[in-house]
Amino acid sequence: MKLELSMTSITEAVPQQPNGHHMVNGHDENAYVDVTEQGRSEEKPLNLWQRFKKKMFRMEMLLAWTLLGVVCGIALGAGLYGSHLSKTAISLIGYPGEIMLRSFKLLILPLMVFALMSGVFALRSTKTGSGKVTRWALTYYLLSMIIAVVIGIVCVYAINPGRSRPFSGSGASGACSAKNSGEVQAANSTTKAKTTVDSILDLGRDLIPENVVQAAAAPNYLGVMVFVVTFAAFLIKVGERAEPIIQMIEVCNEVVIKIIHLVILITPVGIASWIATAILKACSIKHLVSSLGLFIVTVLSGIGIHFFIALPLTLLVLARRNPLRAFKSWLPAFAMALGTSSSAATMPVSMECGIKHGCNSGIVNFVLPLGTNINRDGTALYEGVAVIFICQAHGRDLSVGQVLVIVIVATLAAIGTASIPHAGLITLITALQATGNSEFLSDLSLLYAVDWILGMFRTVCNVWGDACATLVVDAWLKKYGKGIQMSPHEDGETLKLEEGLERKDSIITNHAE
Ligand code: ASP
Protein backbone atom coordinates (compact mmCIF):
# COMPACT_ATOMS: atom_id res chain seq x y z
CA MET A 1 0.00 0.00 0.00
CA LYS A 2 1.37 3.40 -0.95
CA LEU A 3 0.70 6.63 0.87
CA GLU A 4 2.16 9.66 -0.87
CA LEU A 5 3.45 12.31 1.50
CA SER A 6 1.31 15.44 1.51
CA MET A 7 2.14 18.05 -1.12
CA THR A 8 4.13 21.03 0.02
CA SER A 9 1.89 23.78 1.24
CA ILE A 10 2.51 27.01 -0.67
CA THR A 11 3.02 28.71 2.66
CA GLU A 12 5.63 26.38 4.02
CA ALA A 13 9.21 27.47 4.24
CA VAL A 14 10.72 24.13 3.41
CA PRO A 15 14.01 23.32 5.15
CA GLN A 16 16.69 21.55 3.14
CA GLN A 17 18.56 18.42 4.04
CA PRO A 18 22.31 18.19 3.44
CA ASN A 19 21.57 16.05 0.33
CA GLY A 20 19.60 18.94 -1.13
CA HIS A 21 16.22 17.20 -0.61
CA HIS A 22 13.44 19.21 0.99
CA MET A 23 11.76 18.18 4.20
CA VAL A 24 7.97 18.34 4.48
CA ASN A 25 6.37 17.80 7.88
CA GLY A 26 9.64 16.25 8.99
CA HIS A 27 9.79 13.88 6.00
CA ASP A 28 11.94 13.87 2.92
CA GLU A 29 9.69 15.22 0.12
CA ASN A 30 11.44 12.93 -2.38
CA ALA A 31 10.22 9.88 -0.50
CA TYR A 32 6.90 8.12 0.05
CA VAL A 33 5.66 6.14 3.01
CA ASP A 34 5.21 2.44 2.29
CA VAL A 35 3.15 0.50 4.82
CA THR A 36 4.57 -3.02 5.13
CA GLU A 37 2.53 -6.24 5.58
CA GLN A 38 3.28 -6.06 9.29
CA GLY A 39 1.75 -2.59 9.44
CA ARG A 40 5.08 -0.77 9.85
CA SER A 41 5.58 2.38 7.80
CA GLU A 42 8.86 2.84 5.97
CA GLU A 43 10.11 5.82 3.99
CA LYS A 44 11.23 4.82 0.48
CA PRO A 45 12.82 7.07 -2.16
CA LEU A 46 10.63 8.12 -5.13
CA ASN A 47 11.80 7.06 -8.58
CA LEU A 48 12.53 9.61 -11.31
CA TRP A 49 9.01 9.53 -12.83
CA GLN A 50 7.36 9.87 -9.40
CA ARG A 51 9.62 12.83 -8.59
CA PHE A 52 8.82 14.46 -11.93
CA LYS A 53 5.08 13.93 -11.39
CA LYS A 54 5.28 15.35 -7.91
CA LYS A 55 7.16 18.45 -9.05
CA MET A 56 5.03 19.18 -12.09
CA PHE A 57 1.63 18.63 -10.49
CA ARG A 58 2.07 20.85 -7.47
CA MET A 59 0.09 24.02 -7.01
CA GLU A 60 3.10 26.26 -7.72
CA MET A 61 3.28 24.85 -11.25
CA LEU A 62 -0.38 25.57 -11.98
CA LEU A 63 0.26 29.11 -13.17
CA ALA A 64 2.92 27.92 -15.62
CA TRP A 65 0.68 25.11 -16.94
CA THR A 66 -2.31 27.43 -17.26
CA LEU A 67 -0.31 30.02 -19.14
CA LEU A 68 0.96 27.32 -21.45
CA GLY A 69 -2.66 26.20 -22.01
CA VAL A 70 -3.70 29.77 -22.79
CA VAL A 71 -0.84 30.25 -25.25
CA CYS A 72 -1.53 26.90 -26.97
CA GLY A 73 -5.28 27.67 -27.14
CA ILE A 74 -4.68 31.09 -28.68
CA ALA A 75 -2.12 29.70 -31.13
CA LEU A 76 -4.43 26.83 -32.17
CA GLY A 77 -7.49 29.07 -32.51
CA ALA A 78 -5.66 31.84 -34.35
CA GLY A 79 -3.82 29.32 -36.56
CA LEU A 80 -7.03 27.61 -37.65
CA TYR A 81 -9.14 30.78 -37.81
CA GLY A 82 -10.30 31.30 -41.35
CA SER A 83 -9.66 27.70 -42.40
CA HIS A 84 -13.43 27.04 -42.35
CA LEU A 85 -13.37 23.93 -40.16
CA SER A 86 -16.48 21.78 -40.06
CA LYS A 87 -18.82 21.94 -37.07
CA THR A 88 -17.71 18.44 -36.00
CA ALA A 89 -14.03 19.42 -36.08
CA ILE A 90 -14.74 22.48 -33.91
CA SER A 91 -16.76 20.33 -31.48
CA LEU A 92 -13.89 17.85 -31.23
CA ILE A 93 -11.36 20.61 -30.54
CA GLY A 94 -13.68 21.99 -27.85
CA TYR A 95 -14.44 18.59 -26.27
CA PRO A 96 -11.78 18.59 -23.48
CA GLY A 97 -12.92 22.10 -22.61
CA GLU A 98 -16.52 20.96 -22.49
CA ILE A 99 -15.60 18.13 -20.11
CA MET A 100 -13.69 20.58 -17.90
CA LEU A 101 -16.64 22.94 -17.76
CA ARG A 102 -19.03 20.10 -16.94
CA SER A 103 -16.75 19.05 -14.07
CA PHE A 104 -16.79 22.57 -12.64
CA LYS A 105 -20.56 22.82 -13.02
CA LEU A 106 -20.91 19.50 -11.26
CA LEU A 107 -19.07 20.93 -8.27
CA ILE A 108 -20.97 24.21 -7.96
CA LEU A 109 -23.79 23.06 -5.74
CA PRO A 110 -21.69 21.01 -3.28
CA LEU A 111 -19.03 23.71 -3.17
CA MET A 112 -21.53 26.47 -2.54
CA VAL A 113 -23.39 24.56 0.14
CA PHE A 114 -20.35 23.30 2.07
CA ALA A 115 -18.20 26.43 1.65
CA LEU A 116 -20.97 28.79 2.79
CA MET A 117 -21.83 26.57 5.75
CA SER A 118 -18.16 26.28 6.75
CA GLY A 119 -17.90 30.06 6.56
CA VAL A 120 -20.81 30.39 8.97
CA PHE A 121 -19.35 27.71 11.26
CA ALA A 122 -16.13 29.74 11.48
CA LEU A 123 -18.13 32.02 13.73
CA ARG A 124 -19.05 29.41 16.30
CA SER A 125 -15.81 29.64 18.26
CA THR A 126 -16.67 33.23 18.99
CA LYS A 127 -19.92 32.75 20.80
CA THR A 128 -18.63 33.40 24.31
CA GLY A 129 -18.43 37.07 25.11
CA SER A 130 -16.79 38.14 21.88
CA GLY A 131 -20.10 38.63 20.08
CA LYS A 132 -19.41 42.34 19.90
CA VAL A 133 -16.09 41.82 18.11
CA THR A 134 -17.74 39.35 15.72
CA ARG A 135 -20.52 41.83 14.96
CA TRP A 136 -17.98 44.60 14.31
CA ALA A 137 -15.94 42.36 12.03
CA LEU A 138 -18.99 41.10 10.10
CA THR A 139 -20.38 44.63 9.69
CA TYR A 140 -17.06 45.85 8.32
CA TYR A 141 -16.65 42.83 6.00
CA LEU A 142 -20.13 43.36 4.53
CA LEU A 143 -19.70 47.11 4.20
CA SER A 144 -16.33 46.84 2.44
CA MET A 145 -17.52 44.07 0.09
CA ILE A 146 -20.64 46.03 -0.92
CA ILE A 147 -18.52 49.17 -1.50
CA ALA A 148 -16.19 47.03 -3.65
CA VAL A 149 -19.06 45.64 -5.79
CA VAL A 150 -20.52 49.12 -6.25
CA ILE A 151 -17.12 50.51 -7.34
CA GLY A 152 -16.78 47.62 -9.79
CA ILE A 153 -20.26 48.25 -11.22
CA VAL A 154 -19.56 51.98 -11.65
CA CYS A 155 -16.30 51.10 -13.48
CA VAL A 156 -17.92 48.53 -15.77
CA TYR A 157 -20.67 50.98 -16.80
CA ALA A 158 -18.12 53.79 -17.23
CA ILE A 159 -15.66 51.77 -19.35
CA ASN A 160 -18.18 49.47 -21.06
CA PRO A 161 -15.66 46.72 -21.88
CA GLY A 162 -18.22 44.56 -23.72
CA ARG A 163 -19.57 47.36 -25.92
CA SER A 164 -18.39 45.72 -29.16
CA ARG A 165 -20.44 42.61 -28.26
CA PRO A 166 -17.53 40.24 -28.89
CA PHE A 167 -19.26 37.18 -27.39
CA SER A 168 -22.38 37.51 -29.45
CA GLY A 169 -20.95 34.89 -31.77
CA SER A 170 -18.93 32.76 -29.37
CA GLY A 171 -19.32 30.52 -26.37
CA ALA A 172 -22.54 28.75 -25.54
CA SER A 173 -24.59 30.90 -27.81
CA GLY A 174 -23.11 29.34 -30.91
CA ALA A 175 -21.74 30.73 -34.15
CA CYS A 176 -22.35 34.20 -35.58
CA SER A 177 -25.91 33.63 -36.57
CA ALA A 178 -29.15 35.46 -36.81
CA LYS A 179 -30.58 32.89 -34.41
CA ASN A 180 -28.15 34.00 -31.76
CA SER A 181 -28.92 37.69 -31.98
CA GLY A 182 -32.61 36.78 -32.04
CA GLU A 183 -32.24 34.89 -28.77
CA VAL A 184 -30.56 37.80 -27.04
CA GLN A 185 -33.16 40.22 -28.35
CA ALA A 186 -35.92 37.96 -27.06
CA ALA A 187 -34.21 37.83 -23.67
CA ASN A 188 -33.89 41.60 -23.68
CA SER A 189 -37.53 42.15 -24.51
CA THR A 190 -38.67 39.94 -21.62
CA THR A 191 -36.30 41.86 -19.38
CA LYS A 192 -37.61 45.20 -20.57
CA ALA A 193 -41.21 44.15 -20.09
CA LYS A 194 -40.45 43.82 -16.38
CA THR A 195 -40.56 47.00 -14.35
CA THR A 196 -37.96 47.72 -11.67
CA VAL A 197 -40.64 46.99 -9.04
CA ASP A 198 -41.26 43.60 -10.67
CA SER A 199 -37.54 42.84 -10.58
CA ILE A 200 -37.29 43.76 -6.90
CA LEU A 201 -40.37 41.64 -6.08
CA ASP A 202 -38.82 38.77 -8.05
CA LEU A 203 -35.64 39.19 -6.05
CA GLY A 204 -37.68 38.59 -2.86
CA ARG A 205 -39.26 35.52 -4.49
CA ASP A 206 -35.83 34.19 -5.45
CA LEU A 207 -34.54 34.75 -1.93
CA ILE A 208 -37.41 32.69 -0.48
CA PRO A 209 -37.99 29.77 -2.85
CA GLU A 210 -41.02 27.54 -2.34
CA ASN A 211 -38.95 24.40 -2.57
CA VAL A 212 -35.23 24.25 -1.89
CA VAL A 213 -34.63 21.13 -4.02
CA GLN A 214 -36.44 22.72 -6.94
CA ALA A 215 -34.40 25.90 -6.36
CA ALA A 216 -31.17 23.88 -6.58
CA ALA A 217 -32.33 22.23 -9.80
CA ALA A 218 -33.76 25.39 -11.44
CA PRO A 219 -31.13 26.67 -10.57
CA ASN A 220 -32.02 29.50 -8.19
CA TYR A 221 -28.76 29.53 -6.26
CA LEU A 222 -29.67 32.75 -4.49
CA GLY A 223 -32.50 30.93 -2.73
CA VAL A 224 -30.24 27.98 -1.97
CA MET A 225 -27.60 30.30 -0.50
CA VAL A 226 -30.11 31.97 1.81
CA PHE A 227 -31.41 28.60 2.97
CA VAL A 228 -27.91 27.24 3.52
CA VAL A 229 -26.75 30.25 5.55
CA THR A 230 -29.90 30.17 7.71
CA PHE A 231 -29.58 26.43 8.25
CA ALA A 232 -25.91 26.75 9.28
CA ALA A 233 -26.66 29.66 11.62
CA PHE A 234 -29.33 27.61 13.44
CA LEU A 235 -27.12 24.54 13.48
CA ILE A 236 -24.62 26.53 15.55
CA LYS A 237 -27.40 27.52 17.93
CA VAL A 238 -28.22 23.85 18.64
CA GLY A 239 -24.83 23.65 20.39
CA GLU A 240 -22.93 20.47 21.38
CA ARG A 241 -25.44 18.09 19.76
CA ALA A 242 -24.85 19.63 16.32
CA GLU A 243 -21.05 19.29 16.56
CA PRO A 244 -20.83 15.95 14.63
CA ILE A 245 -22.89 17.36 11.73
CA ILE A 246 -20.81 20.54 11.71
CA GLN A 247 -17.60 18.55 11.58
CA MET A 248 -19.02 16.34 8.84
CA ILE A 249 -19.89 19.40 6.74
CA GLU A 250 -16.42 20.88 7.31
CA VAL A 251 -14.87 17.61 6.16
CA CYS A 252 -17.14 17.58 3.09
CA ASN A 253 -15.94 21.12 2.31
CA GLU A 254 -12.34 19.94 2.42
CA VAL A 255 -13.18 16.98 0.19
CA VAL A 256 -14.91 19.20 -2.40
CA ILE A 257 -11.88 21.49 -2.42
CA LYS A 258 -9.63 18.47 -2.99
CA ILE A 259 -11.83 17.42 -5.91
CA ILE A 260 -11.55 20.95 -7.30
CA HIS A 261 -7.78 20.62 -7.11
CA LEU A 262 -8.11 17.44 -9.13
CA VAL A 263 -10.25 19.14 -11.76
CA ILE A 264 -7.82 22.05 -11.81
CA LEU A 265 -5.17 19.59 -12.98
CA ILE A 266 -7.03 19.17 -16.28
CA THR A 267 -7.63 22.89 -16.74
CA PRO A 268 -4.51 23.63 -18.84
CA VAL A 269 -5.75 21.20 -21.53
CA GLY A 270 -9.39 22.23 -21.07
CA ILE A 271 -8.50 25.89 -21.29
CA ALA A 272 -6.43 25.40 -24.45
CA SER A 273 -9.29 23.52 -26.08
CA TRP A 274 -11.99 25.95 -25.02
CA ILE A 275 -10.06 29.09 -25.94
CA ALA A 276 -9.26 27.65 -29.36
CA THR A 277 -12.96 26.87 -29.92
CA ALA A 278 -14.05 30.28 -28.69
CA ILE A 279 -11.68 31.95 -31.16
CA LEU A 280 -12.82 29.68 -33.98
CA LYS A 281 -16.44 30.60 -33.29
CA ALA A 282 -15.81 34.31 -32.73
CA CYS A 283 -17.15 36.79 -35.26
CA SER A 284 -14.12 39.02 -34.85
CA ILE A 285 -10.88 38.21 -33.05
CA LYS A 286 -10.03 41.90 -32.94
CA HIS A 287 -13.16 42.69 -30.91
CA LEU A 288 -12.58 39.69 -28.67
CA VAL A 289 -9.00 40.68 -27.78
CA SER A 290 -9.79 44.36 -27.32
CA SER A 291 -12.79 43.54 -25.11
CA LEU A 292 -10.76 41.22 -22.91
CA GLY A 293 -8.12 43.94 -22.66
CA LEU A 294 -10.78 46.45 -21.62
CA PHE A 295 -12.17 43.91 -19.15
CA ILE A 296 -8.73 43.65 -17.51
CA VAL A 297 -8.50 47.46 -17.41
CA THR A 298 -11.98 47.64 -15.82
CA VAL A 299 -11.25 45.09 -13.10
CA LEU A 300 -7.83 46.57 -12.32
CA SER A 301 -9.25 50.12 -12.23
CA GLY A 302 -11.96 49.00 -9.81
CA ILE A 303 -9.47 47.14 -7.64
CA GLY A 304 -7.12 50.17 -7.77
CA ILE A 305 -9.88 52.57 -6.62
CA HIS A 306 -10.95 50.22 -3.85
CA PHE A 307 -7.39 49.46 -2.79
CA PHE A 308 -5.91 52.98 -2.85
CA ILE A 309 -8.97 55.11 -2.07
CA ALA A 310 -11.95 53.31 -0.55
CA LEU A 311 -10.17 51.01 1.93
CA PRO A 312 -7.71 53.68 3.15
CA LEU A 313 -10.72 56.02 3.59
CA THR A 314 -12.46 53.46 5.80
CA LEU A 315 -9.27 53.31 7.89
CA LEU A 316 -9.20 57.09 8.22
CA VAL A 317 -12.90 57.59 8.87
CA LEU A 318 -13.79 54.52 10.93
CA ALA A 319 -10.51 53.88 12.77
CA ARG A 320 -8.56 57.14 12.56
CA ARG A 321 -5.49 55.12 11.57
CA ASN A 322 -2.75 56.17 9.16
CA PRO A 323 -3.34 54.13 5.96
CA LEU A 324 0.19 54.74 4.70
CA ARG A 325 1.79 53.24 7.81
CA ALA A 326 -0.59 50.25 7.63
CA PHE A 327 0.11 49.84 3.93
CA LYS A 328 3.86 49.72 4.60
CA SER A 329 3.40 47.13 7.36
CA TRP A 330 1.43 44.82 5.06
CA LEU A 331 3.82 45.02 2.07
CA PRO A 332 5.29 41.52 2.69
CA ALA A 333 1.75 40.10 2.69
CA PHE A 334 0.96 41.85 -0.61
CA ALA A 335 4.06 40.32 -2.18
CA MET A 336 3.02 36.90 -0.92
CA ALA A 337 -0.54 37.37 -2.23
CA LEU A 338 0.77 38.39 -5.67
CA GLY A 339 3.04 35.37 -5.76
CA THR A 340 0.56 32.75 -4.58
CA SER A 341 -2.88 34.12 -5.65
CA SER A 342 -4.14 32.61 -2.42
CA SER A 343 -5.22 34.57 0.64
CA ALA A 344 -5.10 31.36 2.69
CA ALA A 345 -1.45 30.91 1.81
CA THR A 346 -0.85 34.57 2.63
CA MET A 347 -2.64 34.47 5.98
CA PRO A 348 0.36 33.55 8.18
CA VAL A 349 2.43 36.41 6.67
CA SER A 350 -0.51 38.77 7.04
CA MET A 351 -0.87 37.84 10.72
CA GLU A 352 2.80 38.50 11.26
CA CYS A 353 2.35 41.94 9.64
CA GLY A 354 -0.59 42.67 11.96
CA ILE A 355 1.37 41.75 15.06
CA LYS A 356 4.42 43.75 13.92
CA HIS A 357 2.15 46.71 13.17
CA GLY A 358 1.11 46.66 16.82
CA CYS A 359 -2.46 45.34 16.57
CA ASN A 360 -3.90 43.44 19.52
CA SER A 361 -2.80 39.83 18.98
CA GLY A 362 -6.22 38.47 19.96
CA ILE A 363 -7.83 40.62 17.26
CA VAL A 364 -5.20 39.55 14.72
CA ASN A 365 -5.74 35.90 15.66
CA PHE A 366 -9.48 36.22 15.24
CA VAL A 367 -10.32 38.84 12.61
CA LEU A 368 -7.67 37.85 10.03
CA PRO A 369 -8.51 34.12 9.80
CA LEU A 370 -12.22 34.89 9.81
CA GLY A 371 -11.68 37.48 7.08
CA THR A 372 -9.57 35.04 5.08
CA ASN A 373 -12.60 32.74 5.08
CA ILE A 374 -15.43 35.14 4.36
CA ASN A 375 -14.18 38.64 3.49
CA ARG A 376 -13.18 39.03 -0.16
CA ASP A 377 -13.41 42.56 -1.48
CA GLY A 378 -11.39 41.92 -4.65
CA THR A 379 -13.42 38.82 -5.48
CA ALA A 380 -16.76 40.57 -4.84
CA LEU A 381 -15.74 43.43 -7.14
CA TYR A 382 -14.60 40.95 -9.81
CA GLU A 383 -17.83 38.91 -9.70
CA GLY A 384 -19.99 42.01 -10.25
CA VAL A 385 -17.81 43.33 -13.10
CA ALA A 386 -17.57 39.92 -14.79
CA VAL A 387 -21.33 39.22 -14.80
CA ILE A 388 -22.13 42.65 -16.27
CA PHE A 389 -19.25 42.39 -18.77
CA ILE A 390 -20.51 39.02 -20.04
CA CYS A 391 -24.04 40.43 -20.41
CA GLN A 392 -22.69 43.48 -22.26
CA ALA A 393 -20.56 41.27 -24.48
CA HIS A 394 -23.72 39.42 -25.55
CA GLY A 395 -25.68 42.61 -25.98
CA ARG A 396 -27.99 41.82 -23.05
CA ASP A 397 -29.31 44.87 -21.21
CA LEU A 398 -29.87 44.77 -17.46
CA SER A 399 -32.57 46.54 -15.47
CA VAL A 400 -31.89 48.38 -12.18
CA GLY A 401 -33.45 45.46 -10.31
CA GLN A 402 -31.13 43.00 -12.01
CA VAL A 403 -28.08 45.13 -11.13
CA LEU A 404 -29.31 45.10 -7.52
CA VAL A 405 -29.49 41.31 -7.68
CA ILE A 406 -25.91 41.29 -9.00
CA VAL A 407 -24.74 43.33 -5.98
CA ILE A 408 -26.25 40.76 -3.60
CA VAL A 409 -25.16 37.71 -5.58
CA ALA A 410 -21.60 39.02 -6.07
CA THR A 411 -21.26 39.61 -2.32
CA LEU A 412 -22.62 36.15 -1.44
CA ALA A 413 -20.52 34.47 -4.13
CA ALA A 414 -17.40 36.18 -2.77
CA ILE A 415 -18.22 34.96 0.75
CA GLY A 416 -18.58 31.43 -0.60
CA THR A 417 -15.28 31.58 -2.52
CA ALA A 418 -12.39 29.45 -1.29
CA SER A 419 -9.13 31.28 -0.56
CA ILE A 420 -7.24 29.48 -3.34
CA PRO A 421 -6.14 30.46 -6.85
CA HIS A 422 -8.93 30.87 -9.45
CA ALA A 423 -11.65 30.15 -6.87
CA GLY A 424 -13.37 33.42 -7.79
CA LEU A 425 -13.79 32.16 -11.32
CA ILE A 426 -15.49 29.00 -10.07
CA THR A 427 -18.00 30.94 -7.96
CA LEU A 428 -18.58 33.16 -10.98
CA ILE A 429 -20.48 30.17 -12.38
CA THR A 430 -22.82 30.48 -9.38
CA ALA A 431 -23.11 34.22 -9.87
CA LEU A 432 -23.99 33.80 -13.56
CA GLN A 433 -26.59 31.17 -12.76
CA ALA A 434 -28.06 33.10 -9.86
CA THR A 435 -28.48 36.15 -12.06
CA GLY A 436 -30.21 34.17 -14.81
CA ASN A 437 -27.31 34.08 -17.26
CA SER A 438 -26.56 30.35 -17.28
CA GLU A 439 -26.46 30.24 -21.08
CA PHE A 440 -23.27 32.30 -21.03
CA LEU A 441 -21.31 29.90 -18.81
CA SER A 442 -19.00 28.76 -21.58
CA ASP A 443 -17.59 32.29 -21.88
CA LEU A 444 -15.79 31.63 -18.61
CA SER A 445 -13.01 29.94 -20.56
CA LEU A 446 -12.17 33.32 -22.08
CA LEU A 447 -12.07 34.90 -18.64
CA TYR A 448 -9.90 32.01 -17.44
CA ALA A 449 -7.35 33.04 -20.05
CA VAL A 450 -6.81 36.30 -18.20
CA ASP A 451 -7.43 35.03 -14.68
CA TRP A 452 -3.75 34.49 -13.91
CA ILE A 453 -3.32 38.26 -13.74
CA LEU A 454 -6.73 39.25 -12.34
CA GLY A 455 -6.53 36.49 -9.71
CA MET A 456 -3.27 37.93 -8.40
CA PHE A 457 -4.69 41.42 -7.93
CA ARG A 458 -8.02 40.13 -6.57
CA THR A 459 -6.06 38.29 -3.91
CA VAL A 460 -3.94 41.32 -2.97
CA CYS A 461 -7.15 43.33 -2.61
CA ASN A 462 -8.69 40.55 -0.47
CA VAL A 463 -5.63 40.57 1.79
CA TRP A 464 -5.67 44.37 2.16
CA GLY A 465 -9.42 44.19 2.94
CA ASP A 466 -8.73 41.69 5.72
CA ALA A 467 -5.91 43.88 7.02
CA CYS A 468 -8.15 46.96 7.11
CA ALA A 469 -10.86 44.97 8.89
CA THR A 470 -8.29 43.96 11.51
CA LEU A 471 -7.14 47.56 11.96
CA VAL A 472 -10.69 48.91 12.21
CA VAL A 473 -11.82 46.27 14.73
CA ASP A 474 -8.59 46.80 16.67
CA ALA A 475 -9.31 50.54 16.85
CA TRP A 476 -12.93 49.93 17.90
CA LEU A 477 -11.79 47.50 20.58
CA LYS A 478 -9.46 50.11 22.01
CA LYS A 479 -12.20 52.76 21.87
CA TYR A 480 -15.41 50.92 22.80
CA GLY A 481 -14.30 47.51 23.99
CA LYS A 482 -13.70 48.12 27.67
CA GLY A 483 -13.81 44.77 29.44
CA ILE A 484 -13.30 42.64 26.32
CA GLN A 485 -10.09 40.63 26.74
CA MET A 486 -8.57 39.61 23.45
CA SER A 487 -4.87 39.21 24.24
CA PRO A 488 -3.53 35.64 24.29
CA HIS A 489 -3.97 33.60 27.44
CA GLU A 490 -5.55 36.42 29.40
CA ASP A 491 -8.74 34.51 29.91
CA GLY A 492 -10.79 31.54 28.80
CA GLU A 493 -12.43 33.46 26.02
CA THR A 494 -9.17 34.10 24.26
CA LEU A 495 -8.23 30.48 24.56
CA LYS A 496 -11.50 29.65 22.83
CA LEU A 497 -10.62 32.04 20.03
CA GLU A 498 -7.25 30.40 19.62
CA GLU A 499 -8.85 26.97 19.50
CA GLY A 500 -11.05 28.26 16.67
CA LEU A 501 -8.02 29.60 14.90
CA GLU A 502 -6.22 26.28 15.13
CA ARG A 503 -9.17 24.52 13.58
CA LYS A 504 -9.39 27.04 10.73
CA ASP A 505 -5.65 26.87 10.25
CA SER A 506 -5.78 23.19 9.53
CA ILE A 507 -8.50 23.74 6.92
CA ILE A 508 -6.56 26.62 5.43
CA THR A 509 -3.37 24.59 5.17
CA ASN A 510 -5.33 21.97 3.31
CA HIS A 511 -6.71 24.58 0.89
CA ALA A 512 -3.26 25.83 0.18
CA GLU A 513 -1.78 22.43 -0.51
N1 ASP B 1 -7.57 33.65 -5.04
C1 ASP B 1 -8.45 34.47 -4.25
C2 ASP B 1 -8.07 34.40 -2.79
O1 ASP B 1 -7.39 33.50 -2.38
C3 ASP B 1 -9.87 34.04 -4.39
C4 ASP B 1 -10.30 34.34 -5.81
O2 ASP B 1 -9.95 33.57 -6.71
O3 ASP B 1 -10.98 35.35 -6.01
O4 ASP B 1 -8.45 35.26 -2.03
Residues whose N, C-alpha, C, O or C-beta is under 5 A from the ligand:
A	BS01	LIG	S341 S342 S343 A344 T379 A418 S419 I420 P421 H422 A423 G424 L425 G455 R458 T459 N462
